[in-house]
């Protein structure tokens, strides 16, 4: 379309809209109304199912609410005092932090490794990409059940280890191994998603940069560290935000694999929140734990956002 | 040449933890109980049997539960597409007072994980008499926090659509809604596809919400039903659980293998646009 005909059609469009609808019912007013109508379901839903419950969470956290006894009473900061003195809270926070850090580190490095391998000029990379990605579409609980089956004392993993003469631990019933197992199961489930994002980013890195570096005699590792990483750093930031946010919401894997055990070693915040509110019916305290989760998510998101200047390289 | 062999070898080894569990799930579900824990483990059932698959339907209303998951996921997907396409289009294309402020307000919902609001949501739905119904599992994803991401993706897509197309439509006398429906929507097919895929998977996988909201087995969804195949001592009946898990996982997996390009690009798309 030429510039002239473009501006012509624009002015035509304007006249078409303005003529035929005279008086109060102008295009502008109609657009305003339509805009509100179009966003009405989303806006109403956000108010009703996101912001109202968020406000209620703060309100509930100031009350003692026992559903079984049907009592609801204002207790002020009592739930927050309980939060501070609850002996489980430090270990829950430790488990949550351990899970998030382990997940992010293992997930991002594996995703990057797979993406770099698949970015080589090699036949059949599509097949491998499909295989690495496939767990993403396997239903989460189904995936977790199979791993629970494999990780038992007499399960498939230990049977394989035994072939090599290694006596494996009871993975899901041993403190540290339980947490490691949950992390590993989760990483293999979703690493394909980050891998695809990295792959897309890698394909956007100009090949001339590598050729120039090779002429200068840079090793593969130097090329990776000085060219690849800086060039894909926006994607690293994005995937780490997504992964951290996701890691704080982990629930099904814990509920199916370990039920928070052994002890409280895999009781992450969301699982503890669920136990308190829906198993022990301490809704007030459950709401207080929800507030804690909200504050952590908010703080981490803001922190990552502020840190982006430090380590995200932008092509000027 | 040696480098290539090395690369292929490495890729094959790395593949194992991604492929083996699904393989093990499908093959073990075909084994009789005695063979499930046999040592050394067999990669292929010696005496294949469909016994476990039969038990799945005997122990629970599994067909009903399958239908529940399926119709909820379809309803959520269609609902989310409608809500997010309308809102995304309006935020991108229609100028109305306060649209930027309202967009930021809606977008803030992305910051709030659904786990934070699960306690009050339960109370709200309890108050409306809607617990142990499928309404919370449909309403909340369609208009609540999960569809905000969809709205954001749709808005990003409509922003880059060439304006001339719509102006031409206006010249031809098409109204706003008709322009949206006849020009905007058909062009937005890639974005709609991406949104449909991740919405369906999200609903199909939902676990916390069903176990909070539902209490009668005939209303259960699949993820919730999978964990219910336990013996009298509360121990999992592995071959039955694996048969049910296979029936939950394999259909989506097959669709994925057939249409993997759309899946991968769709999901990558949604991430990249964020």
Interface residues (C-beta under 8 A of the other chain):
Chain A: X1 X6 X9 X10 X12 X13 X16 X17 X30 X31 X32 X33 X34 X35 X36 X38 X39 X41 X42 X43 X44 X45 X46 X48 X49 X50 X51 X52 X53 X54 X56 X57 X60 X114 X117 X118 X120 X122 X124 X128 X129 X130 X131 X132 X133 X134 X135 X136 X137 X138 X139 X140 X141 X142 X143 X145 X146 X147 X148 X149 X150 X154 X155 X156 X159 X160 X162 X163 X184 X188 X192 X193 X196 X197 X199 X200 X238 X239 X242 X245 X248 X249 X251 X252 X255 X256 X270 X273 X274 X277 X278 X283 X286 X287 X290 X291 X293 X294 X297 X298 X301
Chain B: X4 X7 X8 X10 X11 X14 X15 X17 X18 X19 X21 X22 X24 X25 X28 X37 X39 X40 X41 X82 X83 X84 X86 X87 X89 X90 X91 X94 X95 X96 X97 X99 X102 X105 X106 X109 X111 X112 X113 X114 X115 X116 X117 X118 X119 X120 X121 X122 X123 X124 X139 X140 X142 X143 X144 X145 X147 X148 X151 X164 X167 X168 X170 X171 X173 X176 X177 X180 X201 X204 X205 X207 X208 X211 X212 X222 X223 X224 X226 X227 X236 X238 X241 X242 X245 X246 X248 X249 X252 X253 X255 X256 X257 X260 X263 X264 X267 X268 X271 X272 X274
